[in-house]
Amino acid sequence: MNADVIKGKWKQLSGRIQERWGNLTNDDIDVVEGHSEYLAGKLQERYGWTKEKAQDEVRDFSSKL
């Protein structure tokens, strides 16, 4: 899914993100607002993952949309 589409459907996707990565707070999700790099950074912070692991998670999530 393209970044513009993700930004356009952010409200709908934010619930799915919360389901998949429950350690993210609502504030985290509000700030991310469709920016995949920021989302990967928040996943690194909350889960202690490497940058590559976090980016792989975001890519996997977006490919399944």
Distance bins in CASP14 RR format, pairs under 12 A and 6 or more apart:
PFRMAT RR
TARGET T0000
AUTHOR 0000-0000-0000
RMODE 2
METHOD distances of the structure
MODEL  1
1 7 0 0 0 0 0 1 0 0 0 0 0
1 8 0 0 0 0 0 1 0 0 0 0 0
1 9 0 0 0 0 1 0 0 0 0 0 0
1 10 0 0 0 0 0 1 0 0 0 0 0
1 12 0 0 0 0 0 1 0 0 0 0 0
1 13 0 0 0 0 1 0 0 0 0 0 0
1 16 0 0 0 0 0 1 0 0 0 0 0
1 34 0 0 0 0 0 1 0 0 0 0 0
1 36 0 0 0 0 0 1 0 0 0 0 0
1 58 0 0 0 0 0 1 0 0 0 0 0
1 59 0 0 0 0 0 1 0 0 0 0 0
1 61 0 0 0 0 1 0 0 0 0 0 0
1 62 1 0 1 0 0 0 0 0 0 0 0
1 63 1 0 0 1 0 0 0 0 0 0 0
1 64 0 0 0 0 1 0 0 0 0 0 0
1 65 1 0 1 0 0 0 0 0 0 0 0
2 8 0 0 0 0 0 1 0 0 0 0 0
2 9 0 0 0 0 0 1 0 0 0 0 0
2 34 0 0 0 0 0 1 0 0 0 0 0
2 36 0 0 0 0 0 1 0 0 0 0 0
2 62 0 0 0 0 1 0 0 0 0 0 0
2 63 0 0 0 0 0 1 0 0 0 0 0
2 65 0 0 0 0 0 1 0 0 0 0 0
3 9 0 0 0 0 0 1 0 0 0 0 0
3 10 0 0 0 0 0 1 0 0 0 0 0
3 13 0 0 0 0 0 1 0 0 0 0 0
3 33 0 0 0 0 0 1 0 0 0 0 0
3 34 1 0 0 1 0 0 0 0 0 0 0
3 35 0 0 0 0 1 0 0 0 0 0 0
3 36 1 0 0 1 0 0 0 0 0 0 0
3 37 0 0 0 0 0 1 0 0 0 0 0
3 38 0 0 0 0 0 1 0 0 0 0 0
3 39 0 0 0 0 0 1 0 0 0 0 0
3 58 0 0 0 0 0 1 0 0 0 0 0
3 62 0 0 0 0 1 0 0 0 0 0 0
3 65 0 0 0 0 0 1 0 0 0 0 0
4 10 0 0 0 0 0 1 0 0 0 0 0
4 34 0 0 0 0 1 0 0 0 0 0 0
4 35 0 0 0 0 0 1 0 0 0 0 0
4 36 0 0 0 0 0 1 0 0 0 0 0
5 12 0 0 0 0 0 1 0 0 0 0 0
5 13 0 0 0 0 1 0 0 0 0 0 0
5 34 0 0 0 0 1 0 0 0 0 0 0
5 62 0 0 0 0 1 0 0 0 0 0 0
5 65 0 0 0 0 1 0 0 0 0 0 0
6 12 0 0 0 0 1 0 0 0 0 0 0
6 13 1 0 0 1 0 0 0 0 0 0 0
6 14 0 0 0 0 0 1 0 0 0 0 0
6 16 0 0 0 0 0 1 0 0 0 0 0
6 17 0 0 0 0 0 1 0 0 0 0 0
6 32 0 0 0 0 0 1 0 0 0 0 0
6 33 0 0 0 0 1 0 0 0 0 0 0
6 34 1 0 1 0 0 0 0 0 0 0 0
6 35 0 0 0 0 1 0 0 0 0 0 0
6 36 1 0 0 1 0 0 0 0 0 0 0
6 39 0 0 0 0 1 0 0 0 0 0 0
6 58 0 0 0 0 0 1 0 0 0 0 0
6 61 0 0 0 0 1 0 0 0 0 0 0
6 62 1 0 0 1 0 0 0 0 0 0 0
6 63 0 0 0 0 0 1 0 0 0 0 0
6 65 1 0 0 1 0 0 0 0 0 0 0
7 13 0 0 0 0 1 0 0 0 0 0 0
7 14 0 0 0 0 0 1 0 0 0 0 0
7 32 0 0 0 0 0 1 0 0 0 0 0
7 33 1 0 0 1 0 0 0 0 0 0 0
7 34 1 0 1 0 0 0 0 0 0 0 0
7 35 0 0 0 0 1 0 0 0 0 0 0
7 36 0 0 0 0 0 1 0 0 0 0 0
7 38 0 0 0 0 0 1 0 0 0 0 0
7 39 0 0 0 0 0 1 0 0 0 0 0
7 62 0 0 0 0 0 1 0 0 0 0 0
8 14 0 0 0 0 0 1 0 0 0 0 0
8 33 0 0 0 0 1 0 0 0 0 0 0
8 34 0 0 0 0 1 0 0 0 0 0 0
9 15 0 0 0 0 0 1 0 0 0 0 0
9 16 0 0 0 0 1 0 0 0 0 0 0
9 17 0 0 0 0 0 1 0 0 0 0 0
9 33 0 0 0 0 0 1 0 0 0 0 0
9 34 0 0 0 0 1 0 0 0 0 0 0
9 62 0 0 0 0 0 1 0 0 0 0 0
9 65 0 0 0 0 1 0 0 0 0 0 0
10 16 0 0 0 0 0 1 0 0 0 0 0
10 17 0 0 0 0 1 0 0 0 0 0 0
10 29 0 0 0 0 1 0 0 0 0 0 0
10 30 0 0 0 0 1 0 0 0 0 0 0
10 31 0 0 0 0 0 1 0 0 0 0 0
10 32 0 0 0 0 1 0 0 0 0 0 0
10 33 1 0 1 0 0 0 0 0 0 0 0
10 34 1 0 1 0 0 0 0 0 0 0 0
10 35 0 0 0 0 1 0 0 0 0 0 0
10 36 0 0 0 0 0 1 0 0 0 0 0
10 39 0 0 0 0 0 1 0 0 0 0 0
10 65 0 0 0 0 0 1 0 0 0 0 0
11 17 0 0 0 0 0 1 0 0 0 0 0
11 18 0 0 0 0 0 1 0 0 0 0 0
11 29 0 0 0 0 0 1 0 0 0 0 0
11 30 0 0 0 0 0 1 0 0 0 0 0
11 33 0 0 0 0 1 0 0 0 0 0 0
11 34 0 0 0 0 0 1 0 0 0 0 0
12 18 0 0 0 0 0 1 0 0 0 0 0
12 34 0 0 0 0 0 1 0 0 0 0 0
12 65 0 0 0 0 1 0 0 0 0 0 0
13 19 0 0 0 0 0 1 0 0 0 0 0
13 20 0 0 0 0 0 1 0 0 0 0 0
13 21 0 0 0 0 0 1 0 0 0 0 0
13 29 0 0 0 0 1 0 0 0 0 0 0
13 32 0 0 0 0 1 0 0 0 0 0 0
13 33 0 0 0 0 0 1 0 0 0 0 0
13 34 1 0 0 1 0 0 0 0 0 0 0
13 36 0 0 0 0 0 1 0 0 0 0 0
13 39 0 0 0 0 0 1 0 0 0 0 0
13 58 0 0 0 0 0 1 0 0 0 0 0
13 61 0 0 0 0 1 0 0 0 0 0 0
13 62 0 0 0 0 1 0 0 0 0 0 0
13 64 0 0 0 0 0 1 0 0 0 0 0
13 65 1 0 0 1 0 0 0 0 0 0 0
14 20 0 0 0 0 0 1 0 0 0 0 0
14 21 0 0 0 0 0 1 0 0 0 0 0
14 22 0 0 0 0 0 1 0 0 0 0 0
14 24 0 0 0 0 1 0 0 0 0 0 0
14 25 0 0 0 0 0 1 0 0 0 0 0
14 26 0 0 0 0 1 0 0 0 0 0 0
14 27 0 0 0 0 0 1 0 0 0 0 0
14 28 0 0 0 0 0 1 0 0 0 0 0
14 29 1 0 1 0 0 0 0 0 0 0 0
14 30 1 0 0 1 0 0 0 0 0 0 0
14 31 0 0 0 0 0 1 0 0 0 0 0
14 32 0 0 0 0 1 0 0 0 0 0 0
14 33 0 0 0 0 1 0 0 0 0 0 0
14 34 0 0 0 0 1 0 0 0 0 0 0
14 39 0 0 0 0 0 1 0 0 0 0 0
15 21 0 0 0 0 0 1 0 0 0 0 0
15 22 0 0 0 0 0 1 0 0 0 0 0
15 24 0 0 0 0 0 1 0 0 0 0 0
15 26 0 0 0 0 1 0 0 0 0 0 0
15 29 1 0 0 1 0 0 0 0 0 0 0
15 30 0 0 0 0 0 1 0 0 0 0 0
15 32 0 0 0 0 0 1 0 0 0 0 0
15 61 0 0 0 0 0 1 0 0 0 0 0
16 22 0 0 0 0 0 1 0 0 0 0 0
16 24 0 0 0 0 0 1 0 0 0 0 0
16 29 0 0 0 0 0 1 0 0 0 0 0
16 61 1 0 0 1 0 0 0 0 0 0 0
16 62 0 0 0 0 0 1 0 0 0 0 0
16 64 0 0 0 0 1 0 0 0 0 0 0
16 65 0 0 0 0 1 0 0 0 0 0 0
17 23 0 0 0 0 0 1 0 0 0 0 0
17 24 1 0 0 1 0 0 0 0 0 0 0
17 25 0 0 0 0 0 1 0 0 0 0 0
17 26 0 0 0 0 0 1 0 0 0 0 0
17 28 0 0 0 0 1 0 0 0 0 0 0
17 29 1 0 1 0 0 0 0 0 0 0 0
17 30 0 0 0 0 0 1 0 0 0 0 0
17 32 1 0 0 1 0 0 0 0 0 0 0
17 33 0 0 0 0 0 1 0 0 0 0 0
17 34 0 0 0 0 1 0 0 0 0 0 0
17 36 0 0 0 0 0 1 0 0 0 0 0
17 39 1 0 0 1 0 0 0 0 0 0 0
17 42 0 0 0 0 1 0 0 0 0 0 0
17 43 0 0 0 0 1 0 0 0 0 0 0
17 46 0 0 0 0 0 1 0 0 0 0 0
17 57 0 0 0 0 0 1 0 0 0 0 0
17 58 0 0 0 0 1 0 0 0 0 0 0
17 61 1 0 0 1 0 0 0 0 0 0 0
17 62 0 0 0 0 0 1 0 0 0 0 0
17 64 0 0 0 0 0 1 0 0 0 0 0
17 65 0 0 0 0 0 1 0 0 0 0 0
18 24 1 0 0 1 0 0 0 0 0 0 0
18 25 0 0 0 0 1 0 0 0 0 0 0
18 26 1 0 0 1 0 0 0 0 0 0 0
18 27 0 0 0 0 0 1 0 0 0 0 0
18 28 0 0 0 0 1 0 0 0 0 0 0
18 29 1 0 0 1 0 0 0 0 0 0 0
18 30 0 0 0 0 0 1 0 0 0 0 0
18 32 0 0 0 0 0 1 0 0 0 0 0
18 39 0 0 0 0 0 1 0 0 0 0 0
18 61 0 0 0 0 0 1 0 0 0 0 0
19 29 0 0 0 0 0 1 0 0 0 0 0
19 61 0 0 0 0 0 1 0 0 0 0 0
20 29 0 0 0 0 0 1 0 0 0 0 0
20 39 0 0 0 0 0 1 0 0 0 0 0
20 43 0 0 0 0 1 0 0 0 0 0 0
20 47 0 0 0 0 0 1 0 0 0 0 0
20 57 0 0 0 0 1 0 0 0 0 0 0
20 58 0 0 0 0 0 1 0 0 0 0 0
20 60 0 0 0 0 1 0 0 0 0 0 0
20 61 1 0 0 1 0 0 0 0 0 0 0
20 62 0 0 0 0 0 1 0 0 0 0 0
20 64 0 0 0 0 1 0 0 0 0 0 0
20 65 0 0 0 0 0 1 0 0 0 0 0
21 28 0 0 0 0 1 0 0 0 0 0 0
21 29 0 0 0 0 1 0 0 0 0 0 0
21 32 0 0 0 0 0 1 0 0 0 0 0
21 39 0 0 0 0 1 0 0 0 0 0 0
21 40 0 0 0 0 0 1 0 0 0 0 0
21 41 0 0 0 0 0 1 0 0 0 0 0
21 42 0 0 0 0 1 0 0 0 0 0 0
21 43 1 0 0 1 0 0 0 0 0 0 0
21 44 0 0 0 0 0 1 0 0 0 0 0
21 45 0 0 0 0 0 1 0 0 0 0 0
21 46 1 0 0 1 0 0 0 0 0 0 0
21 47 1 0 0 1 0 0 0 0 0 0 0
21 48 0 0 0 0 0 1 0 0 0 0 0
21 49 0 0 0 0 0 1 0 0 0 0 0
21 54 0 0 0 0 1 0 0 0 0 0 0
21 57 1 0 0 1 0 0 0 0 0 0 0
21 58 0 0 0 0 1 0 0 0 0 0 0
21 60 0 0 0 0 0 1 0 0 0 0 0
21 61 0 0 0 0 1 0 0 0 0 0 0
22 28 0 0 0 0 1 0 0 0 0 0 0
22 29 0 0 0 0 1 0 0 0 0 0 0
22 42 0 0 0 0 0 1 0 0 0 0 0
22 43 0 0 0 0 0 1 0 0 0 0 0
22 46 0 0 0 0 1 0 0 0 0 0 0
22 47 0 0 0 0 1 0 0 0 0 0 0
23 29 0 0 0 0 0 1 0 0 0 0 0
23 42 0 0 0 0 1 0 0 0 0 0 0
23 43 0 0 0 0 1 0 0 0 0 0 0
23 44 0 0 0 0 0 1 0 0 0 0 0
23 45 0 0 0 0 1 0 0 0 0 0 0
23 46 1 0 1 0 0 0 0 0 0 0 0
23 47 1 0 0 1 0 0 0 0 0 0 0
23 48 0 0 0 0 1 0 0 0 0 0 0
23 49 0 0 0 0 0 1 0 0 0 0 0
24 30 0 0 0 0 0 1 0 0 0 0 0
24 31 0 0 0 0 0 1 0 0 0 0 0
24 32 0 0 0 0 1 0 0 0 0 0 0
24 38 0 0 0 0 0 1 0 0 0 0 0
24 39 0 0 0 0 1 0 0 0 0 0 0
24 40 0 0 0 0 0 1 0 0 0 0 0
24 41 0 0 0 0 0 1 0 0 0 0 0
24 42 1 0 0 1 0 0 0 0 0 0 0
24 43 1 0 0 1 0 0 0 0 0 0 0
24 44 0 0 0 0 0 1 0 0 0 0 0
24 45 0 0 0 0 1 0 0 0 0 0 0
24 46 1 0 1 0 0 0 0 0 0 0 0
24 47 0 0 0 0 1 0 0 0 0 0 0
24 54 0 0 0 0 0 1 0 0 0 0 0
24 57 0 0 0 0 0 1 0 0 0 0 0
24 58 0 0 0 0 0 1 0 0 0 0 0
24 61 0 0 0 0 0 1 0 0 0 0 0
25 31 0 0 0 0 1 0 0 0 0 0 0
25 32 0 0 0 0 0 1 0 0 0 0 0
25 42 0 0 0 0 1 0 0 0 0 0 0
25 45 0 0 0 0 0 1 0 0 0 0 0
25 46 0 0 0 0 1 0 0 0 0 0 0
26 32 0 0 0 0 0 1 0 0 0 0 0
27 33 0 0 0 0 0 1 0 0 0 0 0
27 42 0 0 0 0 0 1 0 0 0 0 0
27 46 0 0 0 0 0 1 0 0 0 0 0
28 34 0 0 0 0 0 1 0 0 0 0 0
28 35 0 0 0 0 0 1 0 0 0 0 0
28 38 0 0 0 0 1 0 0 0 0 0 0
28 39 0 0 0 0 1 0 0 0 0 0 0
28 40 0 0 0 0 0 1 0 0 0 0 0
28 41 0 0 0 0 1 0 0 0 0 0 0
28 42 1 0 1 0 0 0 0 0 0 0 0
28 43 0 0 0 0 1 0 0 0 0 0 0
28 44 0 0 0 0 0 1 0 0 0 0 0
28 45 0 0 0 0 1 0 0 0 0 0 0
28 46 1 0 0 1 0 0 0 0 0 0 0
28 47 0 0 0 0 0 1 0 0 0 0 0
29 35 0 0 0 0 0 1 0 0 0 0 0
29 38 0 0 0 0 0 1 0 0 0 0 0
29 39 0 0 0 0 1 0 0 0 0 0 0
29 42 0 0 0 0 1 0 0 0 0 0 0
29 43 0 0 0 0 0 1 0 0 0 0 0
29 46 0 0 0 0 0 1 0 0 0 0 0
30 38 0 0 0 0 0 1 0 0 0 0 0
30 39 0 0 0 0 0 1 0 0 0 0 0
30 42 0 0 0 0 0 1 0 0 0 0 0
31 38 1 0 0 1 0 0 0 0 0 0 0
31 39 0 0 0 0 1 0 0 0 0 0 0
31 41 0 0 0 0 0 1 0 0 0 0 0
31 42 1 0 0 1 0 0 0 0 0 0 0
31 45 0 0 0 0 0 1 0 0 0 0 0
32 38 1 0 1 0 0 0 0 0 0 0 0
32 39 1 0 1 0 0 0 0 0 0 0 0
32 40 0 0 0 0 1 0 0 0 0 0 0
32 41 0 0 0 0 1 0 0 0 0 0 0
32 42 1 0 0 1 0 0 0 0 0 0 0
32 43 0 0 0 0 1 0 0 0 0 0 0
32 45 0 0 0 0 0 1 0 0 0 0 0
32 46 0 0 0 0 0 1 0 0 0 0 0
32 58 0 0 0 0 0 1 0 0 0 0 0
32 61 0 0 0 0 0 1 0 0 0 0 0
33 39 0 0 0 0 1 0 0 0 0 0 0
33 42 0 0 0 0 0 1 0 0 0 0 0
34 40 0 0 0 0 0 1 0 0 0 0 0
34 42 0 0 0 0 0 1 0 0 0 0 0
34 58 0 0 0 0 0 1 0 0 0 0 0
34 61 0 0 0 0 0 1 0 0 0 0 0
34 62 0 0 0 0 1 0 0 0 0 0 0
34 65 0 0 0 0 0 1 0 0 0 0 0
35 41 0 0 0 0 1 0 0 0 0 0 0
35 42 0 0 0 0 1 0 0 0 0 0 0
35 58 0 0 0 0 0 1 0 0 0 0 0
36 42 0 0 0 0 0 1 0 0 0 0 0
36 43 0 0 0 0 0 1 0 0 0 0 0
36 54 0 0 0 0 1 0 0 0 0 0 0
36 55 0 0 0 0 1 0 0 0 0 0 0
36 56 0 0 0 0 0 1 0 0 0 0 0
36 57 0 0 0 0 0 1 0 0 0 0 0
36 58 1 0 1 0 0 0 0 0 0 0 0
36 59 0 0 0 0 1 0 0 0 0 0 0
36 60 0 0 0 0 0 1 0 0 0 0 0
36 61 0 0 0 0 1 0 0 0 0 0 0
36 62 1 0 0 1 0 0 0 0 0 0 0
36 63 0 0 0 0 0 1 0 0 0 0 0
36 65 0 0 0 0 0 1 0 0 0 0 0
37 43 0 0 0 0 0 1 0 0 0 0 0
37 44 0 0 0 0 0 1 0 0 0 0 0
37 51 0 0 0 0 1 0 0 0 0 0 0
37 54 0 0 0 0 1 0 0 0 0 0 0
37 55 0 0 0 0 1 0 0 0 0 0 0
37 58 0 0 0 0 1 0 0 0 0 0 0
37 59 0 0 0 0 0 1 0 0 0 0 0
38 44 0 0 0 0 0 1 0 0 0 0 0
38 45 0 0 0 0 0 1 0 0 0 0 0
38 54 0 0 0 0 0 1 0 0 0 0 0
38 55 0 0 0 0 0 1 0 0 0 0 0
38 58 0 0 0 0 1 0 0 0 0 0 0
39 45 0 0 0 0 0 1 0 0 0 0 0
39 46 0 0 0 0 0 1 0 0 0 0 0
39 47 0 0 0 0 0 1 0 0 0 0 0
39 49 0 0 0 0 0 1 0 0 0 0 0
39 54 0 0 0 0 1 0 0 0 0 0 0
39 55 0 0 0 0 1 0 0 0 0 0 0
39 57 0 0 0 0 1 0 0 0 0 0 0
39 58 1 0 1 0 0 0 0 0 0 0 0
39 59 0 0 0 0 0 1 0 0 0 0 0
39 61 0 0 0 0 1 0 0 0 0 0 0
39 62 0 0 0 0 1 0 0 0 0 0 0
40 46 0 0 0 0 0 1 0 0 0 0 0
40 47 0 0 0 0 0 1 0 0 0 0 0
40 48 0 0 0 0 0 1 0 0 0 0 0
40 49 0 0 0 0 1 0 0 0 0 0 0
40 50 0 0 0 0 0 1 0 0 0 0 0
40 51 1 0 0 1 0 0 0 0 0 0 0
40 52 0 0 0 0 1 0 0 0 0 0 0
40 53 0 0 0 0 1 0 0 0 0 0 0
40 54 1 0 1 0 0 0 0 0 0 0 0
40 55 1 0 1 0 0 0 0 0 0 0 0
40 56 0 0 0 0 1 0 0 0 0 0 0
40 57 1 0 0 1 0 0 0 0 0 0 0
40 58 1 0 1 0 0 0 0 0 0 0 0
40 59 0 0 0 0 1 0 0 0 0 0 0
40 60 0 0 0 0 0 1 0 0 0 0 0
40 61 0 0 0 0 0 1 0 0 0 0 0
40 62 0 0 0 0 0 1 0 0 0 0 0
41 47 0 0 0 0 1 0 0 0 0 0 0
41 48 0 0 0 0 1 0 0 0 0 0 0
41 49 0 0 0 0 1 0 0 0 0 0 0
41 50 0 0 0 0 0 1 0 0 0 0 0
41 51 1 0 0 1 0 0 0 0 0 0 0
41 52 0 0 0 0 0 1 0 0 0 0 0
41 53 0 0 0 0 0 1 0 0 0 0 0
41 54 1 0 1 0 0 0 0 0 0 0 0
41 55 0 0 0 0 1 0 0 0 0 0 0
41 57 0 0 0 0 0 1 0 0 0 0 0
41 58 0 0 0 0 1 0 0 0 0 0 0
42 48 0 0 0 0 0 1 0 0 0 0 0
42 49 0 0 0 0 0 1 0 0 0 0 0
42 54 0 0 0 0 1 0 0 0 0 0 0
42 57 0 0 0 0 0 1 0 0 0 0 0
42 58 0 0 0 0 1 0 0 0 0 0 0
43 49 1 0 1 0 0 0 0 0 0 0 0
43 50 0 0 0 0 0 1 0 0 0 0 0
43 51 0 0 0 0 1 0 0 0 0 0 0
43 52 0 0 0 0 0 1 0 0 0 0 0
43 53 0 0 0 0 1 0 0 0 0 0 0
43 54 1 0 1 0 0 0 0 0 0 0 0
43 55 0 0 0 0 1 0 0 0 0 0 0
43 56 0 0 0 0 1 0 0 0 0 0 0
43 57 1 0 1 0 0 0 0 0 0 0 0
43 58 1 0 0 1 0 0 0 0 0 0 0
43 59 0 0 0 0 0 1 0 0 0 0 0
43 60 0 0 0 0 0 1 0 0 0 0 0
43 61 0 0 0 0 1 0 0 0 0 0 0
44 50 1 0 0 1 0 0 0 0 0 0 0
44 51 1 0 0 1 0 0 0 0 0 0 0
44 52 0 0 0 0 1 0 0 0 0 0 0
44 53 1 0 0 1 0 0 0 0 0 0 0
44 54 1 0 1 0 0 0 0 0 0 0 0
44 55 0 0 0 0 1 0 0 0 0 0 0
44 56 0 0 0 0 0 1 0 0 0 0 0
44 57 0 0 0 0 1 0 0 0 0 0 0
44 58 0 0 0 0 0 1 0 0 0 0 0
45 51 0 0 0 0 0 1 0 0 0 0 0
45 54 0 0 0 0 1 0 0 0 0 0 0
46 54 0 0 0 0 1 0 0 0 0 0 0
46 57 0 0 0 0 0 1 0 0 0 0 0
47 53 0 0 0 0 1 0 0 0 0 0 0
47 54 1 0 0 1 0 0 0 0 0 0 0
47 57 0 0 0 0 1 0 0 0 0 0 0
48 54 0 0 0 0 1 0 0 0 0 0 0
48 57 0 0 0 0 0 1 0 0 0 0 0
49 55 0 0 0 0 1 0 0 0 0 0 0
49 56 0 0 0 0 1 0 0 0 0 0 0
49 57 1 0 0 1 0 0 0 0 0 0 0
49 58 0 0 0 0 0 1 0 0 0 0 0
50 56 0 0 0 0 1 0 0 0 0 0 0
50 57 0 0 0 0 0 1 0 0 0 0 0
51 57 0 0 0 0 0 1 0 0 0 0 0
51 58 0 0 0 0 0 1 0 0 0 0 0
52 58 0 0 0 0 0 1 0 0 0 0 0
52 59 0 0 0 0 0 1 0 0 0 0 0
53 59 0 0 0 0 0 1 0 0 0 0 0
53 60 0 0 0 0 0 1 0 0 0 0 0
54 60 0 0 0 0 0 1 0 0 0 0 0
54 61 0 0 0 0 0 1 0 0 0 0 0
55 61 0 0 0 0 0 1 0 0 0 0 0
55 62 0 0 0 0 0 1 0 0 0 0 0
56 62 0 0 0 0 0 1 0 0 0 0 0
56 63 0 0 0 0 0 1 0 0 0 0 0
57 63 0 0 0 0 0 1 0 0 0 0 0
57 64 0 0 0 0 0 1 0 0 0 0 0
58 64 0 0 0 0 0 1 0 0 0 0 0
58 65 0 0 0 0 0 1 0 0 0 0 0
59 65 0 0 0 0 0 1 0 0 0 0 0
END
